[in-house]
Amino acid sequence: MAWLPPGHMKGRALEYDFRQGGRYRIELTYAENTGPNAGKTSENTDVSAGCFVSLEPGRLIVQTVEFESSDPSVSGEMVMTWSFEAVQTGTRVTITADNVPPGVNQSDHDDGLRSSLQNLARHLAATSA
């Protein structure tokens, strides 16, 4: 949770078993100035749960993701794949999302993933300094 929540959110792990087949559940809370009804689970939160389908250290993380929501447009299981590739300047991290529910705004989702990657880069730079 040090880097995963996009810049406008705070996060906390409700359950986290980081191993192949392990389950997780996280809560992301929108900033107060985001506006009402920004969340999928409640007015200002997104709670999601899933499992780690595949873990290949240094190469790949595949996980399922489902939002806890009463809104059917954001229901369904997404598959998120994080891939890691050694490059001359460090590591390229790529995230793909498959089966994204139709109620998840693509632009907002892309912005959130991009923000998480930027947070990760800052976090790694700070911890290696």
SVG drawing of the C-alpha trace seen along z (x, -y; Angstrom):
<svg xmlns="http://www.w3.org/2000/svg" viewBox="-27 -19 49 41">
<polyline fill="none" stroke="black" stroke-width="0.4" points="0.0,0.0 3.1,-2.2 2.7,-2.8 -0.3,-0.9 -3.1,-3.4 -3.3,-6.0 -2.3,-9.5 -5.8,-10.6 -6.5,-7.6 -5.4,-6.0 -5.3,-2.2 -5.2,0.5 -4.9,4.2 -7.8,6.0 -6.4,9.5 -3.2,10.3 -1.7,13.7 1.0,13.1 1.6,16.6 0.2,18.5 -3.4,19.3 -3.4,16.8 -6.3,14.4 -6.3,10.7 -8.8,8.0 -8.0,4.3 -9.8,1.0 -9.0,-2.2 -10.5,-5.4 -10.9,-8.5 -9.6,-11.9 -12.3,-14.1 -12.3,-16.5 -13.0,-13.8 -16.8,-14.3 -19.7,-12.2 -20.4,-8.8 -16.9,-8.3 -16.6,-4.9 -17.8,-1.5 -18.4,0.0 -19.6,-3.0 -19.7,-6.7 -15.9,-7.1 -14.4,-3.6 -13.5,-0.8 -13.1,2.6 -11.7,5.3 -10.8,8.9 -9.2,11.7 -6.4,14.2 -2.9,14.6 -3.2,16.9 0.5,17.0 3.6,15.7 6.9,15.9 9.5,13.9 11.1,11.2 8.9,11.9 5.2,12.0 2.2,11.6 -1.2,12.6 -4.1,11.8 -7.9,11.8 -9.8,8.7 -13.4,8.2 -15.0,5.1 -17.4,5.5 -20.4,3.5 -24.1,3.6 -23.7,2.0 -23.9,4.7 -22.0,2.6 -18.8,3.0 -19.3,6.6 -17.2,9.4 -13.7,10.8 -10.9,8.9 -7.5,10.4 -4.5,8.1 -1.1,9.1 2.0,7.4 5.1,8.2 8.7,7.3 11.4,7.0 15.0,6.2 16.1,3.2 19.4,1.3 18.1,-1.4 16.4,1.0 13.1,2.8 10.2,2.1 6.9,2.9 3.8,3.4 0.3,3.9 -2.5,5.3 -6.1,5.6 -8.5,8.1 -12.2,8.5 -12.6,5.0 -16.3,4.5 -18.1,2.1 -18.9,-0.3 -15.2,-1.0 -14.3,-4.1 -11.3,-3.2 -9.6,-6.6 -9.9,-6.7 -8.7,-3.1 -5.7,-3.8 -4.9,-7.0 -5.1,-5.0 -2.8,-2.3 -0.3,-4.9 -0.4,-6.7 0.4,-3.4 3.3,-2.8 4.6,-6.3 4.2,-5.8 6.2,-2.5 9.0,-4.2 9.2,-7.0 9.0,-4.4 11.8,-2.3 14.0,-5.4 13.5,-6.5 14.3,-3.0 17.4,-2.6 18.8,-6.0"/>
</svg>
